[in-house]
Amino acid sequence: MANQVPVKLLGKLTPVNRLSPSGMLALSEKVLISQIKAGQSLSAKNLNQWYMYLVKGNLHLSVNGGKTTPLEGGSTSSFEPIFKDAQPDARVTAQSDCHILRFEKQSFQNILNDDNSAGCDV
C-alpha cells in the first residue's frame, strides 16, 4: 500500500519538480516509504528501477568501493536521487535508522508523458 506523501515535498525532488501539480498528486499515490536500520546497505545494482530519496537519517554513499560521501535527510542533496543512473556500482550504508522515499522510474515517466500530452493542443 502506498503512503500519501505531501505534494510540497515531492515538488522539491529532482526530476519530480518537472511535473505539474496534478502530476505530482498522481505520483504521490505511488510513493512508498521504506525504513532501513543503521548498518544496513543497499546496492544500486539491485534497485535500478526506482528513484530513491533519503527523507530522514544519514547514509554513506560509495561508488566502486571508493571514497564515501555522507548524505543527510533534509539536506539539499537529499532532493536528488540517492543513486544516479551513471553509478550502477554505487552502494549506501545507513549510519542511522533512515526513511527512504521511493517510486518506480516507469511510473514517473508515465505520469510525465501524460503531463506533457495534457499540455499539448491537438
LUMVOPA-97893 format. One line per 2 residues: number of its first residue (from 0); for each residue x, y, z of C-alpha. Coordinates in pm, 1 decimal, always signed. Last residue first. Layout:
<recs>
NUM = X Y Z  ... $
</recs>
This chain:
<recs>
121 = -440.7 +1870.2 -3065.6  -319.8 +2122.5 -2810.6 $
119 = -35.9 +1990.9 -2596.6  -22.0 +2038.9 -2218.4 $
117 = -216.7 +1721.2 -2148.6  +35.4 +1523.5 -2353.0 $
115 = +325.8 +1656.9 -2144.4  +152.1 +1565.2 -1820.1 $
113 = +62.6 +1219.6 -1952.1  +427.0 +1166.5 -2050.8 $
111 = +540.3 +1283.7 -1705.9  +292.1 +1044.6 -1540.3 $
109 = +421.5 +753.7 -1749.1  +783.4 +851.1 -1678.4 $
107 = +718.9 +863.3 -1302.0  +554.5 +521.7 -1307.6 $
105 = +847.4 +386.4 -1511.8  +1100.5 +522.6 -1261.5 $
103 = +923.9 +336.2 -982.5  +879.8 +526.6 -659.5 $
101 = +1090.0 +564.4 -348.3  +1111.3 +759.0 -22.9 $
99 = +1375.5 +620.7 +214.6  +1346.2 +660.7 +591.0 $
97 = +1665.3 +600.0 +784.4  +1793.3 +444.6 +1109.2 $
95 = +2147.0 +574.3 +1148.5  +2474.5 +537.1 +955.5 $
93 = +2290.2 +355.9 +677.7  +2523.3 +215.1 +414.0 $
91 = +2489.0 +315.5 +52.5  +2625.0 +141.2 -256.4 $
89 = +2706.4 +260.7 -605.7  +2810.4 +9.4 -871.5 $
87 = +2543.5 +118.4 -1122.7  +2654.3 +483.1 -1097.3 $
85 = +2555.5 +650.7 -1427.1  +2185.6 +623.4 -1341.8 $
83 = +2240.9 +819.6 -1018.8  +2157.0 +650.4 -689.2 $
81 = +2039.0 +860.3 -395.4  +1807.0 +1060.2 -620.7 $
79 = +1844.5 +1437.8 -570.4  +1639.6 +1627.6 -308.7 $
77 = +1859.7 +1470.8 -38.0  +2147.8 +1686.3 -163.5 $
75 = +1971.8 +1997.4 -30.9  +1967.5 +1849.8 +319.0 $
73 = +1651.5 +1702.5 +473.8  +1799.2 +1354.3 +513.9 $
71 = +2179.1 +1361.4 +527.5  +2420.1 +1207.2 +278.6 $
69 = +2787.3 +1142.9 +356.5  +3016.8 +1069.5 +61.8 $
67 = +3244.0 +766.9 +82.1  +3567.1 +740.8 -116.1 $
65 = +3590.1 +442.7 -347.8  +3428.0 +97.4 -340.0 $
63 = +3305.8 +142.2 -698.3  +3087.4 +430.7 -581.7 $
61 = +3035.2 +488.1 -209.3  +2744.4 +660.1 -38.6 $
59 = +2729.3 +695.3 +341.6  +2379.9 +740.5 +475.7 $
57 = +2222.1 +954.8 +747.4  +1863.7 +977.3 +868.7 $
55 = +1532.9 +1103.7 +729.3  +1396.2 +1160.7 +379.5 $
53 = +1674.0 +999.4 +173.4  +1549.7 +972.9 -183.9 $
51 = +1506.8 +676.2 -419.7  +1404.4 +668.6 -786.2 $
49 = +1346.2 +301.5 -853.2  +1408.7 +51.9 -1138.0 $
47 = +1784.1 +47.3 -1060.9  +1738.4 -111.0 -717.0 $
45 = +1953.5 -424.3 -724.0  +2255.9 -266.6 -895.6 $
43 = +2214.8 +47.3 -688.0  +2308.9 -152.6 -377.3 $
41 = +2160.4 -100.5 -32.3  +2338.0 -149.4 +299.4 $
39 = +2209.2 -194.1 +657.0  +2432.7 -66.3 +938.0 $
37 = +2165.0 +153.7 +1094.0  +1822.3 +19.3 +1001.6 $
35 = +1632.1 +81.3 +681.4  +1278.2 +208.9 +665.9 $
33 = +1084.1 +224.7 +343.1  +838.6 +491.4 +229.4 $
31 = +649.0 +412.2 -90.0  +523.6 +663.0 -346.0 $
29 = +256.0 +565.3 -597.8  -27.1 +787.5 -471.1 $
27 = +209.8 +1084.6 -452.9  +274.4 +1037.8 -826.1 $
25 = -83.8 +1132.9 -913.3  -61.1 +1442.4 -691.2 $
23 = +269.9 +1534.9 -850.3  +110.6 +1504.6 -1195.0 $
21 = -179.3 +1725.5 -1083.5  +69.3 +1988.6 -960.1 $
19 = +251.6 +1970.6 -1295.8  +565.0 +1758.0 -1311.3 $
17 = +921.7 +1880.2 -1372.3  +982.4 +1905.5 -994.8 $
15 = +972.1 +1525.2 -988.9  +1319.6 +1516.5 -1151.0 $
13 = +1459.9 +1612.5 -896.5  +1270.9 +1640.7 -568.3 $
11 = +1145.3 +1966.3 -417.5  +793.8 +1929.9 -561.0 $
9 = +764.5 +1589.0 -393.6  +786.9 +1752.5 -50.7 $
7 = +508.5 +2002.2 -130.8  +299.3 +1716.8 -275.5 $
5 = +289.5 +1571.3 +75.7  +336.0 +1193.2 +71.0 $
3 = +34.6 +961.9 +90.2  +180.2 +620.3 +163.5 $
1 = +137.0 +341.7 -92.5  +0.0 +0.0 +0.0 $
</recs>
